[in-house]
């Protein structure tokens, strides 16, 4: 009898749900709006609905599911199954696991979304051969997960893996958390790229990114990347700086954790051509050479499925 | 029948050897010069001699020993039992475990000295209740070890835990590894303190550290600390800066690893009064508040015995 697993990628605006087999193949999907504004019970109802819909699409009975994994924004208490207040999910102590187990009569496992993604890449993506690996996702923010001895490193209270908040440029610009000056997210995220580009536009340090003539507030990351590719010096500098600091963060991870692999995902990787080499050089310059040599830096493989595959991986990892 | 364990703290100039019981109590000690210049066989002979001498002092037969743990400077290959070339031990590939096992007919376990110290503090010192802890030693250099789920985190190739080489001030002064600008060791070690003090003396930015009138090369860390305690502004600034960057390193460890405890040892902790509070503030300013709250920062307990207790802990941890 084949075993199947459900995964939920829980976001502030949408719920992505999938049914996967033991090899992480997603055989059916469904989605719904999260409707955070309507409260905890409604979210649970929405999740349950997506699972039933995905089961129908897969033509599976409910009792063919072994476990449900949930990837959620943190902070969490994993063993208690609780989501604490976060910027995306406005709860105090949302006992999501208990509520879903009551509704579904199925074991439910909660995991931080970035950790789940790391486990997804480890089990089904770029990290399949690695027992010691790190996943970094670079999009509007920077997140990540640390895998050690094949398992997610959680720390004492499920707070480990906050790669984006590592300080790489003391006194630098701040990220979303107001007091974090010069953390990796403030230096190398998509938000950081746009912030620097807008600053340059306002200061007219550039020929308006090769003809961009909207207001600075309308400039997108894609436009900055295109300008850089077409030779705009100011745009290129932004990616050079972003890659330089990313390389420092990578060097620190290497020296502290001696991973065999660091896997890079997230939307900003679409502009990989503009910072990858600089990042590699910076990592090599800032890490202990022998420890750097142990580590490969590669691109993630799961693309936009990483959240869902990660949640399914969490369910499978229950073992 | 009581079980006993031997530990060797292997340094570039001396070998410190001890016999401990299962509670880490050191019941006999002995020491010898390492004599690295006389080659591998001589070092092995010197180690064996210290063990026999310690056994005699403890009035124990050789067959009462269960295991020997060795704390050695890295880089190492732990499972192969090999010490690679290092600044202190000029070997290419020293198969220390095999050579000692042949001589002693006893299981021998090799561990990086800073990791061994971390395990020593975890098993017998300040970290006895912690499963997720980090040990930082601040002396001429900065080293450390990471404990996760009660065990040393080694990474893929026994290179993890290089806390001292984490970059905390890009473009800052370099440490011993020439290319590491602004790593924690370059900013906050005993060597960094003296470097800054000598620089200030040469630049005459100070009233000569309250009457110090030797050449800058003669200034010691103790003198800088004494001057700071007596109100010398230049000396105080050095400890303030050192504590600030140490706090950044601590914040990064907290955000990445979510430890419940960070334990600080090493000679520079004698000047703890001059930087501890600043370090705490800097760590709080640079870490995610909730994750920082999970973590206590405390002083190591084993003092100068940490290397020996750590090596014994390594032997005991063989289980």
Interface residues (C-beta under 8 A of the other chain):
Chain A: X75 X130 X131 X132 X146 X148 X153 X154 X155 X156 X157 X158 X159 X160 X161 X162 X163 X165 X166 X167 X168 X169 X170 X177 X179 X180 X181 X183 X245 X248 X251 X252 X253 X255 X256 X257 X258 X259 X260 X285 X286 X287 X288 X290 X291 X294 X295
Chain B: X75 X130 X131 X132 X146 X148 X153 X154 X155 X156 X157 X158 X159 X160 X161 X162 X163 X165 X166 X167 X168 X169 X170 X177 X179 X180 X181 X183 X245 X248 X251 X252 X253 X255 X256 X257 X258 X259 X260 X285 X286 X287 X288 X290 X291 X294 X295
